[in-house]
């Protein structure tokens, strides 16, 4: 007997969805190494916070606001450096390999120029955290953590530009290998430096910060060594293209600048939200830190999938195939929705499973109240998971086309909501942690809907970031061929 007609048709549709250009198999092959790469970042921070909790609750609570302030200040140059990925993707799609090396080196220059600016913020840290109104003991830990991680700022910026050389061309396995190596180094150094094993001093939160600094600069060394191999040097002008190119730099700033400013606005709003939560006490701050730490298990892999979406959209627009760019986006969103939906159910049904590692290094009495509060907060995380997937996938798609100004304006309009609403609720009505988390949830809901609508509008289909004269004519899509390290 043959298969029922409807079952056979459904299987044929699924097979076609998987095997067609920019279908499930191609998106998955490009995205999986980036998901693992982003997941390694999540594991690194998860372990960092877990070890700090074992060392001291105050140390874990202090690491989040200090790390957020550091990342907030990094956002503009980091957003510009990361946007090199879109240029590489579109040049790659257009077949202009000679433009890839020069655009990568312009991104590296941005990282180099930012280093002294970050070092100048070190003496300002005590005043910043004193202004936040946190407990003096926790503020001292925040200052220490911030001042040390600042020495890794240049490494993060330069490695972001260098990574774009590989991600933009679809060589995502290289990025996965480098990020995983840096993650292992960071976690090992965390353990040794926080607790003082292996003959190293027990530095606590300072040790966690130094581990991050070493890991960031190790990525720069690894990417630099890989890029200088003969297989890349001539084809992509990695030697001749080192010269300063003012026109190309201006083009990067034109499109990458709004991307960096958008990151500043978004992360600054989130950082201010965290600072307001800190006013509710160390317990509220620790529970919030823990909830976001658990949320990173769902969120951070989506960042990797989002980079894959930007890359595929950029490559297909470089080939002048917006139809395939749209298909890649919807395919990625389907994969993201399945994963995030599963995580949302897990946060509701099995929240304590995600807290077992944190609880293992503390006494039951110490962890009890923090754990109960975190379980409640994870329900909010579950409520916004699918909207977060939409936010990341559709904003990544229009970023891959060059629609960065729209993303900036949306964030300028929407980002003040969680900050002002949290302050208003705490200062005027005495509302607590639940109100703060409600504002975050509605913020993510709004952004997910807005970016989905913008994608459906379709203006991104006519956008390009590279010079019009180098855009390729309509051509069949080329499969992504992963490179080995």
C-alpha positions, 0 to 999 in steps of 0.5 A: 500500500502506498502512503496516504496522499496528504502525508506524502504531500506534507513530507514533500513540502517539508523536504522542499523546505529543508533542501531548497536554496536558503531553506532549512539545511542551508540556514542551519549549516550557516547558523549552527556554528554561530549558535554554538559560538554565541552559546559559548559566550552564554556558557562563559557568563553563566560560569562566571556568575555561578562561580561568583555566587559561590564566592559571594552573593554581593560579588555576583550582584555587583558583576551585572551592573558593572558589566552592563556599564562597560558594555554600554560604553562599548556599544557604539564602537562595537556596533560599528565594528560588528557591522563590518559583517554586513559589508563583507557579506554584500561584497562576498555576494557581489563577487568583490573579494578585493574589497573584503580585506580593506573593509575589515581593516577599517573596522580594526582601526575603529577598535584601536582608536577607541582603546585610549578613550576607554582607559580614560573612564577608569578614574570616573568609575567610583563617581558613576557607581556612587551616583547610582545609590547602591550599597557602598560595599557593593559599589566598591565591588562594581568599581573594581570589576569595571576598572579591570574589564576596561582593559579588555575593551580593545580586544572585544572591538578588534576581534569583532571586526576580525570575526566579520571577515569569516562570518560575512563570507559564511566561514562560521566554523572558524568563528565557532572554534575561536569563540569556544577556545576563548570560552574554555580559557575564560572559564578555567581562569575564572575558577583559578583566579576567583578561588585562588587555585593552581598557585594563583591568588584568590582575587574574587570578582577581580579575578573574574574580570581579569579572566575576561580580559585575557580571553578577549585578547586571545581571540584577537591573536587567534583571528590574526594568525588565521587571517594571515594564512596564504589562502586568504592574504592575496585573494582578499587583499589582507596586506595591501588593504591595510591602508586607511580608506577614508571613503570606505570608513565613511561608508562604514560609519554611515551605516554602522554608526546608527547600528552602534547608536541603536545598541547604545540606546538599547543597552543604556536603557537596560543598564538604567533599568538594572540600576533602578532594580539595584535600589530595591536591595541586594536580593532583588538585584541578585534574583534579577541577575540570576534570571537574566543569566538563565535567560541567556541560555535562550537569548544568546544562541538567538544572537548567533542565529541573528548574525546568520540572518544578517549574513545571508540577507547581505549575501543575497542582496549582493547577488540581487536576490531579495526573494532568497533573502526573505526566504532565509529570514522566514526559515530562520524565524521558524527555527528560532520560534521552535527553540524559543517556544521550547525554552519558554515552556521549560522556564514555566514547567522546570524552572528549578532545573536551571537554578541547580548549578547556582544553588550547588555552591551556596547554602540552602538558607542563603539561596532559598529566597533568591531562588523563589523570586527567580522562579517568578521572574522566569515566568516573565522571561517565558512570556516574552521569549517568542517576541524576542525571537521575532525582534532578533530575526527581523531586526537582523534581516533589515540590518543585513540590508542597511536599514539601520536608521529605522532601528535606531529611531524605533529604539529612541522612541521605545527604549525610554519606556522601561526606564521611565516606567520603572523609575516612576513605579519605584519612586512614586508608588513604591511598586517593586520587582514585579512592576519592573519586570512587567515593563521589560516584558512589554518593551520586548513585545513592542519591539518584536511587533514593530520589526516584524511589521517593518520587514513585511513592509519590504523597503529593505529589499531595495537597500544596499550598503556597498557601492551600487557599481559593485552589486552583482546582477541577478544570479543563482544562489551559491551554496555556503561551503564551510571552511575548516580552521 
